[in-house]
Amino acid sequence: MREPAGTTDLVMITVITVVGVAAAFSALAAAYVYLRERPGRDRDIQGRDIQGRDIQGRDTRERLARRWLLAVAVFGVTAVVLRFGWLILG
């Protein structure tokens, strides 16, 4: 059985929680960027509105969404590794 929570336990719980919240925020941001249509701001070089069928606007949104999904993967793996490392060392 484990000892009562010490300073190290509280620090690890805080760090894991912060990393998990960052992963959740990144996932929400990726979904928001990918799913949101922005007809007033998605414009091509000539200043015309980009419709959903236009490649340039969709590529920009998808590229930004992929960056957020990369952040989700990094934060998620970090949270899992921290948790298991904490269990192994504890």
Contacts in CASP RR format, 6 or more apart in sequence:
PFRMAT RR
TARGET T0000
AUTHOR 0000-0000-0000
METHOD contacts of the structure
MODEL  1
MREPAGTTDLVMITVITVVGVAAAFSALAAAYVYLRERPGRDRDIQGRDI
QGRDIQGRDTRERLARRWLLAVAVFGVTAVVLRFGWLILG
2 90 0 8 1.000
5 13 0 8 1.000
12 82 0 8 1.000
12 86 0 8 1.000
15 82 0 8 1.000
16 79 0 8 1.000
16 82 0 8 1.000
16 83 0 8 1.000
16 86 0 8 1.000
19 75 0 8 1.000
19 76 0 8 1.000
19 78 0 8 1.000
19 79 0 8 1.000
19 82 0 8 1.000
20 75 0 8 1.000
20 76 0 8 1.000
20 79 0 8 1.000
22 71 0 8 1.000
22 75 0 8 1.000
23 71 0 8 1.000
23 72 0 8 1.000
23 75 0 8 1.000
23 76 0 8 1.000
23 79 0 8 1.000
26 68 0 8 1.000
26 69 0 8 1.000
26 71 0 8 1.000
26 72 0 8 1.000
26 75 0 8 1.000
27 68 0 8 1.000
27 69 0 8 1.000
27 72 0 8 1.000
29 68 0 8 1.000
30 65 0 8 1.000
30 66 0 8 1.000
30 68 0 8 1.000
30 69 0 8 1.000
30 71 0 8 1.000
30 72 0 8 1.000
31 65 0 8 1.000
33 61 0 8 1.000
33 64 0 8 1.000
33 65 0 8 1.000
33 68 0 8 1.000
34 61 0 8 1.000
34 62 0 8 1.000
34 65 0 8 1.000
36 61 0 8 1.000
37 52 0 8 1.000
39 49 0 8 1.000
39 50 0 8 1.000
39 51 0 8 1.000
40 49 0 8 1.000
42 49 0 8 1.000
42 50 0 8 1.000
42 57 0 8 1.000
42 60 0 8 1.000
42 61 0 8 1.000
43 49 0 8 1.000
43 50 0 8 1.000
44 50 0 8 1.000
44 54 0 8 1.000
44 56 0 8 1.000
44 57 0 8 1.000
50 56 0 8 1.000
50 57 0 8 1.000
50 58 0 8 1.000
52 58 0 8 1.000
END
